[in-house]
Amino acid sequence: MTKLLEIIRYHSFWVIDFFKGSKVKSHYKQIKFVLENYHSDKSIEKRNQYLNNLLSHAKHNVPFYESYKGSKSISDFPIVNKLILRESMNQFISENYRAKDSFEVSTSGSTGTPFLVLQDKNKKHRNTADTLYFGEKSGYRIGQKLFYIRAWGNLLTKSRLASFLQNIITINVKNLDTSSIPQIINKIEAGSSNKAFIGYPSAFREICKYLDSINAKPFKANITSIIANAEPLSEKTKKTIKKYFGIDALSRYSNMENGILSQQIKNEGEYFHINWASYYIEILDINEDVPVKYGDIGRVVVTDLFNFHMPLIRYDTGDLAVMNIDKNSFNGAPSFFKVEGRRMDTIYDTQGRIMTTVVYELEYFPEFKQFQFIQEGEKKYRVKINIDGVFKREQEMINLLKSYLGDNAEIQVEYVDEIPQLSSGKRKLTLNKYKT
């Protein structure tokens, strides 16, 4: 009976879309073709058409881009960022879309600069199709029971009808504690339906810590998919998820203002499949607006090909990543070999080199309830620790961190009662007060 309900939900979604003009289905087919035939003439033609249509629209309808009417290439357009968009939002809204319905999406402000983006209906349909396509590539199909763990409330909610049809159980990460986790575990183990998960790595980490504390056994549930998003997924957390949930967690790189930019694919290795069907993505030098070579770290700069209401062209996300090509993965399309996350959260060693993994070494101290690593100067660092009792391995931890950062690193340890959550429900593992 449970599996039958999954099938009914799946077909109900597509039947409703059919009577609305098959908008999502049309986008889904386009995405599938463009990504799975990346080097074909038709796929290249489609991607160029998407980009040219957007640039033409922006030059003739968006006030901010009026002076770029003579531009022939995307490289002629300026780099924009959250600060520019927030302070000049009205200049980015298309004149022929102002009177049309729009959907508001708001960033949480975890980078220090929250702002609002308006999306048109077609962009909304595109995002839905992206979600379905990349969900299927992780093992999830709409209709399966989906546990969605994030900060819910205010502008971000799911209607009862949407939750029913999409079979979504929303879990508010802000309420995740030892009193709520047992209830979540009961829901996971109840029933014979297929179950999928999407949420913050920190939320999965909290659930797994609780399971460790009670010496729990692995779940006996039909778990088909786990997607970790919004935060980097460490190897330690990934192994612990595999231990209890029975499958590999896949990382997704997305943001509120655009959508799904890339994702790891089931049985396709560790690289991130870039969503070339919906975005034009560049990796630019950290300090200059010039492209970096494949394999070098740089800034992620995104052009959203489908938001015509408020075009985001060459939008600096504030994230760092490494793009490269593996001919054996994703039909040889360029992919992200690494997604390092926020530039403002990046830690540097005492020689000024980016250190991307140092903070995850702290996960191997099971005594920690919570921790946060802060760079306060060129050679000054602070570790905030929430722990019960006395931490007897402080010097061992300092020596470990110095092996990454340099022997001349000055490391202070601060014991706290709580690492506060951001408005998004996340807790920052790293913070750079020196390079900000």
QUIBELGI-V144774 format. One record per residue. N is the residue number from 1. PHI is phi as a letter, one per 30 degrees, with the letter a starting at -180 (* if undefined). PSI is psi in whole degrees, 0 to 359 (* if undefined). Layout:
BEGIN
N,PHI,PSI / N,PHI,PSI
END
This chain:
BEGIN
1,*,318 / 2,d,314 / 3,d,326 / 4,d,321 / 5,d,323 / 6,e,315 / 7,d,318 / 8,d,316 / 9,d,317 / 10,e,308 / 11,d,328 / 12,d,320 / 13,e,313 / 14,d,331 / 15,d,316 / 16,d,318 / 17,d,322 / 18,d,314 / 19,d,347 / 20,c,9 / 21,j,11 / 22,h,37 / 23,d,313 / 24,d,319 / 25,d,319 / 26,d,314 / 27,d,318 / 28,e,315 / 29,d,320 / 30,d,313 / 31,d,312 / 32,e,315 / 33,d,312 / 34,d,317 / 35,d,324 / 36,c,357 / 37,b,46 / 38,e,319 / 39,c,359 / 40,d,153 / 41,e,321 / 42,d,321 / 43,d,316 / 44,d,317 / 45,d,317 / 46,d,314 / 47,d,319 / 48,d,322 / 49,d,315 / 50,e,313 / 51,d,314 / 52,d,321 / 53,d,318 / 54,d,312 / 55,d,319 / 56,d,315 / 57,e,314 / 58,d,317 / 59,d,328 / 60,c,350 / 61,b,348 / 62,c,119 / 63,e,319 / 64,d,331 / 65,c,10 / 66,e,324 / 67,d,0 / 68,c,22 / 69,d,333 / 70,d,358 / 71,d,134 / 72,c,344 / 73,b,153 / 74,d,333 / 75,d,347 / 76,d,346 / 77,d,152 / 78,d,158 / 79,d,133 / 80,c,159 / 81,b,182 / 82,e,320 / 83,d,315 / 84,d,315 / 85,d,320 / 86,d,318 / 87,d,340 / 88,b,34 / 89,e,317 / 90,d,332 / 91,d,346 / 92,c,355 / 93,d,130 / 94,d,134 / 95,d,321 / 96,d,11 / 97,c,353 / 98,e,322 / 99,d,356 / 100,c,159 / 101,d,144 / 102,b,164 / 103,c,130 / 104,c,131 / 105,b,138 / 106,b,133 / 107,d,157 / 108,d,341 / 109,i,16 / 110,d,339 / 111,d,358 / 112,j,351 / 113,b,80 / 114,d,148 / 115,a,166 / 116,c,138 / 117,b,136 / 118,c,133 / 119,b,144 / 120,d,173 / 121,d,320 / 122,d,321 / 123,d,321 / 124,d,316 / 125,d,321 / 126,d,317 / 127,d,320 / 128,d,316 / 129,d,320 / 130,e,315 / 131,d,318 / 132,d,317 / 133,d,309 / 134,d,334 / 135,d,315 / 136,d,326 / 137,d,350 / 138,c,352 / 139,j,0 / 140,c,140 / 141,b,137 / 142,e,137 / 143,j,331 / 144,d,155 / 145,d,121 / 146,c,117 / 147,d,114 / 148,c,108 / 149,c,111 / 150,a,186 / 151,d,120 / 152,c,160 / 153,k,167 / 154,h,246 / 155,d,339 / 156,c,101 / 157,b,169 / 158,b,131 / 159,d,161 / 160,d,322 / 161,d,314 / 162,d,318 / 163,d,323 / 164,d,309 / 165,d,320 / 166,c,359 / 167,h,48 / 168,c,132 / 169,c,112 / 170,d,133 / 171,b,121 / 172,d,117 / 173,d,336 / 174,d,341 / 175,c,14 / 176,d,108 / 177,a,184 / 178,d,344 / 179,d,331 / 180,c,331 / 181,d,318 / 182,e,325 / 183,d,321 / 184,d,318 / 185,d,318 / 186,d,321 / 187,d,324 / 188,d,319 / 189,d,348 / 190,d,141 / 191,i,169 / 192,c,9 / 193,d,156 / 194,d,143 / 195,b,138 / 196,b,159 / 197,b,144 / 198,b,134 / 199,l,181 / 200,d,140 / 201,e,323 / 202,d,328 / 203,d,316 / 204,d,325 / 205,d,318 / 206,d,317 / 207,d,315 / 208,d,325 / 209,d,319 / 210,d,317 / 211,d,323 / 212,d,318 / 213,d,335 / 214,c,11 / 215,h,46 / 216,d,158 / 217,c,162 / 218,e,151 / 219,d,141 / 220,c,83 / 221,b,157 / 222,d,78 / 223,c,122 / 224,c,336 / 225,a,139 / 226,b,122 / 227,c,125 / 228,c,127 / 229,b,169 / 230,i,342 / 231,b,155 / 232,d,144 / 233,c,114 / 234,d,161 / 235,d,323 / 236,d,312 / 237,d,320 / 238,d,318 / 239,d,321 / 240,d,321 / 241,d,316 / 242,d,322 / 243,d,315 / 244,c,325 / 245,c,343 / 246,i,357 / 247,b,164 / 248,d,134 / 249,d,139 / 250,c,144 / 251,c,140 / 252,b,136 / 253,c,113 / 254,b,170 / 255,b,166 / 256,d,321 / 257,d,337 / 258,c,292 / 259,k,214 / 260,d,115 / 261,c,326 / 262,a,163 / 263,a,148 / 264,d,147 / 265,c,143 / 266,e,130 / 267,i,24 / 268,b,20 / 269,i,195 / 270,c,348 / 271,d,160 / 272,c,121 / 273,d,114 / 274,d,140 / 275,d,71 / 276,d,345 / 277,d,334 / 278,c,351 / 279,b,150 / 280,c,119 / 281,c,133 / 282,c,152 / 283,c,113 / 284,c,156 / 285,e,148 / 286,d,327 / 287,c,344 / 288,b,156 / 289,d,57 / 290,b,147 / 291,d,148 / 292,c,165 / 293,d,155 / 294,e,135 / 295,j,348 / 296,c,146 / 297,d,145 / 298,a,182 / 299,d,138 / 300,d,117 / 301,c,121 / 302,c,136 / 303,c,116 / 304,d,116 / 305,d,352 / 306,b,359 / 307,c,96 / 308,d,344 / 309,d,317 / 310,b,80 / 311,e,130 / 312,c,102 / 313,c,125 / 314,h,56 / 315,d,117 / 316,d,110 / 317,d,342 / 318,i,3 / 319,c,160 / 320,c,145 / 321,a,167 / 322,b,122 / 323,c,139 / 324,a,180 / 325,b,128 / 326,c,113 / 327,d,343 / 328,c,356 / 329,b,138 / 330,h,41 / 331,h,26 / 332,i,12 / 333,d,147 / 334,e,137 / 335,b,168 / 336,d,119 / 337,d,332 / 338,b,141 / 339,b,111 / 340,d,348 / 341,i,198 / 342,d,134 / 343,d,322 / 344,d,348 / 345,c,359 / 346,d,135 / 347,c,139 / 348,c,146 / 349,d,183 / 350,d,349 / 351,c,3 / 352,i,13 / 353,c,142 / 354,d,130 / 355,c,109 / 356,c,344 / 357,c,353 / 358,e,318 / 359,d,330 / 360,d,344 / 361,d,334 / 362,d,341 / 363,d,343 / 364,d,9 / 365,c,95 / 366,d,345 / 367,d,335 / 368,d,128 / 369,d,319 / 370,b,156 / 371,a,160 / 372,b,135 / 373,c,125 / 374,b,133 / 375,c,121 / 376,c,348 / 377,a,182 / 378,e,322 / 379,b,11 / 380,c,131 / 381,b,153 / 382,b,136 / 383,c,118 / 384,c,131 / 385,b,132 / 386,c,116 / 387,b,148 / 388,d,132 / 389,i,204 / 390,c,135 / 391,d,110 / 392,d,355 / 393,c,31 / 394,e,313 / 395,d,324 / 396,d,318 / 397,d,317 / 398,d,316 / 399,d,322 / 400,d,314 / 401,d,321 / 402,d,330 / 403,d,338 / 404,c,316 / 405,d,334 / 406,k,146 / 407,d,337 / 408,c,11 / 409,d,136 / 410,c,111 / 411,c,121 / 412,c,146 / 413,c,129 / 414,b,127 / 415,c,127 / 416,b,162 / 417,d,339 / 418,a,140 / 419,c,110 / 420,d,147 / 421,d,151 / 422,d,173 / 423,d,336 / 424,d,352 / 425,j,355 / 426,d,160 / 427,c,123 / 428,d,126 / 429,d,328 / 430,b,153 / 431,a,129 / 432,c,106 / 433,d,348 / 434,d,314 / 435,c,352 / 436,e,*
END
